[in-house]
Amino acid sequence: MDGKKNEDVEMRGFNSSPSQREPFIVPRSPRTSSKSGQAVSLPSNITNNPGLSILSYCLASISMTVINKYCVSGANWNLNFFYLAIQSVVCIAAIMICKQAGMIKNLSPFDVKKAKTWFPISLLLVGMIYTGSKALQFLSVPVYTIFKNLTIIVIAYGEVLWFGGSVTPSALFSFGLMVVSSIIAAWADIQHALYGNTTGQSVEAALAISTLNAGYAWMGLNVFCTSAYVLSMRKIMKRMNFKDWDTMFYNNLLTIPVLFVCSFIFENWSSENLLLNFPVETRNSLLIGMVYSGLGTIFISYCSAWCIRVTSSTTYSMVGALNKLPIAVSGLIFFDAPVTFGSVSAIIIGFVSGLVYSWAKVRQSQVNKSSLPTHNPVMSASSQSSRDASRS
């Protein structure tokens, strides 16, 4: 899977290969104007504009990251499970409204048997999105974006062990850059926490270091949960025959009860704590942000499918890598993240590592298409069992 598909939001939605994606709005026959009776339709220069599709995809991705950071970055915020539950509820409501309006044609009816099979994947998804929200709560957007690249490494080697994949020298080089960028980002953050403030404020420095340590711990858990979710989902999807909207529907629907139950059990629902989480002066903007974060799943999925339809999977992969830079920069602009030589260097190296990885995946895909198999490859036992399961 390309690197961009490893983002938390997208993995709650589309997860199929680019060639299998279908447009969000199914093409219809030209509409008739009620006044003139003449057929009118959306201008093709808009729906088939590659530049506009790329720009929309980037804006959707950046805005989603910024809104998520805004919602969880309150000084007293501690209702992450509730926030993620609202995201899923809004997403499901939007899907059902679009289906009733005829905008979604390929959503299969709810199937209890499929839901039971998919439920373990939903539990892994809960772990992924919760640890991701906690990491984003304690870490800056640039550092979170850089460390998110480490998930690509774990998934790549998981595919080698379970699906008979391979890692090319170019991909290995990009992994090295990802690790280096993460080390530099952590070093820059720690240095700023220790020496970035006025001297003599040892209490503030200790608190900042404690916050960073919590963020790195949650980020490590997120890398593990994300990798487990992606690899497990890939194995089960081989025999579930899910389409794009089915994946999004089951992912969000099955997480709603789990998230609400976890919220009621582990989170404080007293009136005092609710007032701290939703202060009067920012309550409306916070609620709007929570609703938008749920709709953002739909927006990103649509823009992803649109970008692939009017460009190519190669362009989409490269855009995903290029988009890392503006996402990291948005954290510097909107949330006053520390701008130091180390942080800027980490962003640049992380950006280059994404480009190298995308180029390596595109090159490997082209080589696989141009070469013909001359023998049956030797497969590991896990890979053979995965293939047998997909055939059964």
N, C-alpha and C positions, 0 to 999 in steps of 0.2 A: 504494500500500500504506500502511496506517496505520503510525504511528510505532512502535508496539510490535512489529510484525512485523520490525523491523530489529534486534532483539536477537539476539546471536550464537547463543544456545541455541535460540531458537525457529526460527531459519533452518536449523538442522540437522534440524528436525522438520517441522511443518506449515507450508506456505507457500501454500496455496490460499485462495481467498476464503472469508469466513465462511459463506456459504450452501452451500458445497460440503463443509464439514467434517462428519464423521460421528462419532458417539460412540465413545469408546474401547472400552467394553464393549457389544457388540451385545445388545439386549434379548432375553431368553429367556422361555420359558414359565415360569410359577411353579414353584418347586421343591417337592418333596414331602418332608415331614419323615419320617425313617426310623422315628420312634417313633409318631407320631400318624397319619401318612398324610395330614395336612391340607396344602393348598398354602400355602406361605409365600413371600414375596418381600421385597426391600428396601423399606423404607418410602418411599412417594412423597414424604413431607414432607422427606426427605433428598435424594433424587435430583433433585427439582424445586424445591429451595430456592435462589432467586437469591442471597440474602445469603451462604449457605454456599459457593456456587460462586465468588462474587467473593472471599471471604476465602481460599478454598483456592488460587485462582489467585495472589493477592498473596503468600501465604505461600510457595508454590512458587517464585515468581520471586525473592523476597527471599532465601530460604534458598540458592538456587542461586548468587546473586551472592556471598553471604557465604562459602559453601563454596569457591568458585573463588578468592576473594581469600585465604582461609586457606591453601589448598594451594600457592599460588604465592608467598606472601609470606615464606617462610623466608629467613633471612639468607644461606644458601648454596645456595638452590634454583637449578638450571640444567637441569632435565630437562622442559622444557615440551612437547616433542614426545612424550615417553613418557607424560606425564600426559594429553594429549589422545588418544593412542592407547588408553589404558585407558578413557577415557570412551566412545569409540566401541565398544570390545569389550563393555563392560558394557551399552551400549544395544542392540547387536545381540543379545546373549544374552537380554536381557529381552524383546525383540520375538519371538524364536523361542520362548521359553517361553510367552509369552502366546498365540502362534499355536497351539502344540501343546495348550494348555489350552482352546482355543476362544474366547478373549477377543477375538481379532482375526480377523475373517472376510474382510476385503477386501484382504489382502496378496497381490499377484500373484507367481507363481513367478519366480525369477531368470532374466533374459534377457540373454545375452551381448551381443547387438546394442544393447540399451538401455544396458547398462553402458558400452560403448565410446562411445556418444553422450554419456552423462552424465559420463564421466571428466574432461573439461576443467572441468566445473562443480565436481567434487570437488576438483580442484587449487586452484581459486579459494577453495573452502571452507577448505582447509588454510591458505591464506594469511590468510583472515579470522580463523579461530579462533586461529591462532598469534600473529598480531600483536595480537589482542585480549587473549590471556593475558599477553603481554609488557607491554602497556600497563597492564593491571591489576596486574602485578607491581611496576611503578615508580610508579604513581599511586594516590592514595587513591580509595576507592569513590565519594565524592561528585563528585570531579573527573572520574573515568572516566565516570560516568553523565551528567554535564553535557556533556562533549565528544562523547559518543555521539550526541547530538542533531544534531551537524553532518552525520552520515550522511544524515539525512532530507533535508537541503538538496541534497546532491549527487545523491541518488536522484531527487528531484523534478525537478531540471533535466535529469537523464539521461533521464527519461521524456518530458520535453518534446522533447528532441532525437531520441529513438529511437522513441517510441511515440505521438507527437502529443498528449501531455498538455498541461496548462495549469496555471498558478500563479495563484491568485486573490489579490486584495489582502490578504485576511485571512491567507492562508498566508504571503505575503511579509512581513507584519508579524510573524508568529510566527518566521520565519527570522531577522529582525533581533534579536528577543529571544534566540534561541538563540546567535547570535554574541556579543551583549553578555554573556550569562551565561558563555560560555566565556572571554571576555577577562577578566572579573572573577575567575573561578575561578583562571585562570593567574596573574593579578596577586596574588591573595591567597596562593596557594601560594608564589610567589617571595618575597613580603614576609615570610612566616613563615619561610622557609628562611634569609633574610638576617638578620632581626632578631628572630626568635622565640626563639632560643636565647640563652644567656648571652653577654655581650659577651666578645670575646677568643678565641672559638672559630672563627676564620676557616677552619680546616681542615674542621670539621664543616659550616660553611655552604657551602663550595665543594663538598663531597661531596654535600650535599643538592641544590644547584643542578644538579650533574651528573646526579643521579638523575632530577630533574624533566625536564631536557632530553631524557634518554633516553626517559622516559615520553611526552613530547609527540611525539617523533619516531615512536615506535611507534604512538601514537594517530593521527597523520596517515596512516601506512601502513594502519592498520586502517580508517579512513574510506574510503580509496581501494579497498582490497580488498573491503570489505563492499559498497560501491556497485557495483563490477564484478561481484561474485557475484550480487547481487539482480537487477540488470538483465539479466545473461546468462542467469540461471536463468529469469526470466520469459519471455525470448524462446524458449528451448528447450522450456519446459514447454508452450507452445502446441501443439507437435507431438508431444510425448511421451505425452500423455494419462495422466499420473501421477495417482494418487489420493494421499491424505494419507500413508498408511502406506508407499506405494511411495517417496515422496520421502524420508521419514525412513530407510527401509531402505537405499536406494542411497547416500544422503548419507554415512551412517556406515560402511557396508560398504566402499565404495571408498576411503575415507580411511584405513582401518586399515593396509594395506600401505605407503602413502605415509608415514604418520606413523612407523611402526616403522623404515622404511628411513632416514628423515631423522634419527631418534633415534640409530640405530647409527652413522651417518656423522658427524653434527655434534655429538653430545653425548658426554660423557666417561662411559664405563661401567666405569671402574676401581673396585676395592673401596673405595678411599679416598673417591672422589667419591660413591659410593652411600651410604656412611656419613654423609657430610656432608649429603646430601639427605634421608636417612631416619634421623635421629638416634634412638637407642634410646628416649629419653624421650617422643618424640612420634610414633614410627613407627606404632603401632596407630591412633591417631586420624587420622593422615594417610592411611593406607590406607583407613580407613572413609570419610573425606571424598572420596577419589578414586572409590570405588564409588558413593557417593551422587550425586556429580556426574554419573556416567553415567546413573543412574536418574532424575536430575532432568530430563533431556530428556524422558523418558516422562511424568513427573508434570506438567510444564508443558504439554505437548501435550494431555494428558487434561483438565487444568483449563481450558485455553483452549477446547477443544471443549465442555466442560460449561458454562462460563460463557456461551458464545454460544447454546447450545441452550436454556437456561432464561431467558436475558435477551434480548439482541439484539446485533447487530454494533455498533450505536451505543453501547450500554452498555459493551461490551467495549473499544471504542476509547477511551472516556473513562476506564475503569478503567486501561488501559495508561498513559494520561497521568498519572492520579492516583498510580499506583504508583511513579512516579519519585521522589516525595518520601520515602516510607518506605525505598526502596532507598538513597537518599543519606543519610538519617538513620541507617540501620543501619551505614554506614561510620563515622559519628561515634561510635556506641555501642560497636561491637565491635572497632574497630581504632585507636581513639585518634587519629582524624584531627583536624587543627587546627580548633578552633571559633573563628572570627574573624568580624568584621563582614562582611568581604569574602566569606568562604566561605558564610556563611548567606545573604547577599544573592544570591550566584550560584545557590544551591540554589533560592531562592524564584523568581527570574527564570526559571530553567530549568524549574521546575514550571509557572509561568504560561505559558511558551512552548509547553509540551506541551499544555496545556488549549486554548490558542488554536488550535494546529494541528489538534487533534482536532475542535474545533468547526467549523473551516473545512472539513475533509474531510467531516464529516457534512452541513454545509450545502450543499456542492457536490454531494454524492450526492443530496440531496433535490431540488435544482434540476434535475439531470440526469434524475431519474425523472419529474418533473412536466412537463418540456418535451418537445415532439415535434419531431423533425428536419424542417425544411422544405426542406433542400437538402443536397447531398453536400458535406461539409467538405473544404477543401483540405488535402491531406496531403503531408508531406515525402517525399522519396525513400526515406529509411530506414524511415519508418512504412509506406509502401506495400509495401516489400520484406518487412517483418515480417508484414504481413497476408497477402501472397501465400504466404509460407513456412508460415503457420499453416493455410492452405487446402490446401496440397499434401500 
